[in-house]
Every structure is written in structure tokens, then in C-alpha cells.
Amino acid sequence: MSVVHELDRTDWLQTHTGKKIYPYIPRAEDVDVRDIVHALANICRFGGHARSFYSVAQHSVYVSHFCEPENALIGLFHDSVETYLGDVVRPLKRGLADYSALEKQWALVIGEELGFGDTLANLPHDVKRADMKLLVTEKRDVVARGPGWNKIEPGYEPVEPIQKRIKPFLPTDARTLFCKRLRQLAPDLAALVKRS
């Protein structure tokens, strides 16, 4: 089932590799790991409300380190949908039913194209837990001081931040970090990034 909008065929974006993407029409042929790496390195977490630039790519690398080894690659790509839909902050995302459906469609398309099946659309528990562990760490290290986050997601126990403090990287360094982790986990996918 597809999310249908009046502007499906007129609203488009151009990716880093020059593809013309229609965000409301997820297609496997539009998925390119080079676009994913580039975009995630240039998208700032928290809708830009971090104390300094902190990319989705850097966050994703850290998540991948706190997943079970068999899910580390899924952890690395868990936010890859943001390549095509941007980083919508969690409080807003929860109220956008169409966005959630579209996000799931993109996760399915990206997962199929990269060989992950439906895992990006149905993240394993340990990936969600690692994501929350990083979220509370980011609250400590990269987000402006403010109220604490107690219960992150219904059905999940509270998590503690990682011990090591996060030092945000610039986009070029975050891209390098992501590519290094990708080479460790999936050399074949990493080889595709070298073309950009």
C-alpha cells in the first residue's frame, strides 16, 4: 500500500549522485549507498538543535557498535530513510501518520535493495535499544541543557548512557567514520561508496 498525495509526481529532490527522487514514491532503483553515506553525514540530529553540528552518520556508527554483532550493519543503516525524507524529530514524527507509513515504505525499499530484507522496517530489539542508549548519551553530550528524558519508548526499560563522551565531528569526518565502519561490516557495500 502506498501513501498517495496530489504532488507525488511533481515534488522531487535531487540526490548527491544526481538522481531525481520522488519522496512519495519509494523505488528500489533510486536507492544508492553513496547517497545514503553522503546525506547522513550532512544531516544534523535533533532538527539542528544540537550544541554543535552532530550528524546522523556519526550517530549511526555509534549505534552499530552497541548492537549485537549480527545486527551491527542494520544499526549502521537504521536511519538510512532520512536520506530521502530528512530527519523529522521524534515528537513531530509520532503525530504524522502518513509520514510513518512513508518511512516504513522507504525502509522496506532500502532494505530490499541493500540486501537486508524487511529488517530496516522492523528493527531488532537490540538495535532499538542501542539507538536509545545513544539518544540518552546525546542528551548528555550534544543537546542543550534542559529537561531529562526518562521513559524513551513504551515497552522499553530505561537505558544508561555510554561512558565515553561524544565529540561531534564535522560532516567530512563523520563520512570517513561511517565509511570505515562500513568497510568493517560490509566490504562489498563499502566498495560502492568509493565511486563517489
N, C-alpha and C positions, 0 to 999 in steps of 0.2 A: 504494500500500500504506500502511496506516495503523497507527500504534503503538496497540495496544489494551490498555487497562488496566481493571480492575474498576471503578474510580471515575470513568471517563470522564464520566459524566453527573451525578455528584454533586459532584465537586471543581471549583469555579469561582472566578473572581476578577472583581471589578468594576473597569472601567477608569475613567479620568478623565472620559470623556464619559458614564458611567453604563451602559455595556454589560456584560452578563453573559457572560463569556468562559469557555469550557471549554478549558483549555490543551492537553488531549489531543486536541481535535477542531478543528484549524485550519479556519476558514471565511472566505471572502472577505468576506462581509457584516460580519464582526467587525473588519476592518481599518479603522482611521481614522487619518489622518495627524496629527490633533490628539492622539490618544492616544500616538502614537509620539513626537512632539515633547515632550510633557509628561513621559512616562515616562523617556525618555533623559536629559532634563535633571535628573531626580531620582534616577537610578541612579548610584551611585558605582562607579568602576572598581576592579578588584583586590579584589573582595569586601569593599570598605570598608577595605582595608589601605593606603590612601594616607596620606601625612603629613597631608593635609587633604582635604576633600571635592573630588573631581575627577570630573566627570560623563562618562558615555558620550556625551552630546551634544557636549561640548567636544572630546573625543577624535575624534568622527566628523567634526566640522568640519575639524579639522586634517588628518585622513586625506584628506578631499575635496580639499584644497589640494595634496597631494603625489601625486595620481593624474594620469593623462593627462586632458586636458580632457574628452574624450568619456566618461570614466568617473567624473567628479567627483561626479555625482549618486548613482551606485552607492556611491562612497566615503562619501558623506554618510549613506546608509541601510544601510551594510554590517552594522551591529549592530542593525538595527530589530527583529529577532526577540526581542531582550532585553525589548522592550515587553511581551511576552506570556509569556516564560519566565524573565525575570530574567537577571542577569549571573552565569553559572556560570564560575568561574575555570578557565582552560585546563587545569591539571593534573587537575582533577576531571572536566572535560568529556570528556577523552580516554578515560576509563575507563567512561563511561556510554553504552553502545551505543544504548539506547533513546532517550536524550536527543539524541544526534547525529542519529538518524533523525527525531525530532520537530522538531528545529531545522531540518532540511532541509525538512520539510513546511511549516513556518511560513514559511521563506524563499521557497518556491515560491508560497504563497498571497499573501504580502505583495507579492512581485514582480509577480505577475499583476494584483493589484488596483491597484497603483500604476503599472502600465504598463512594468515592467522585464523582463517575461518571466521566464526562469529565471536571470537574471544574479545575483540575490542568493544563490541556492543554488549557483552555480558562479562564484564571484568571479574576475574577471580577474586575471592575474598582477600588474599594476601596483597594483591595489587591495590585494592581499595584501602586496605589498612596502611600500606606503605605511603599512599597518597595522603592519607590523613596524618600520618606521622610527620610527613614533610610540611603539611599545612600548619600544624602547631609549631613546628620549628621555624617556619617562615614568619609566623606571627611574632615569635620571639626576636627574630634576627633581621627581617627585611620590611615589615609593615610598621607604620607609625604606631606609637604607643596608644593604647586605648583599651576598651573592654576586652576581657578574655573570652576565649571560645571554650565552653565546657563540653557540651554534647555536640559533636560534629555531625554525625549521621544517625538517624534512628536505627536501632538494632546493632550498633557497634559499641564496644566498650571504649572507655577513654584511652587515649594513647599519650605517651610521653614524647617530648621532642628528642631528636638525636643529640648526642653530646657535643659533637663538633659544630662550631658556629658557621653559618653560611656567609660567605663573602661573595656578593653578586658580581658576575662577570659582564663585560661588555658583549654585545652580540657576536662579534667575531670570535671571541674566546669561548663563548657558550657553544657556538657552532663547532669549533675544534673539539671541545669536550664531548659533545654529542657524537661526532664522527668517530672519535677514539673509542667510545663505548660501543658504538655500532660495529666497529671493526672487531671488537672482542666477542660480541654476541652473534653477529651475522655478517661474516666477511663478504658474502655474495651481494647482500644489500648495500654494504659499505662501498663496494666497487662501483655501484651505480652512481653514487654521490660524487665520485671523482670526476665524472664527466662535466660537472658544473663549474 
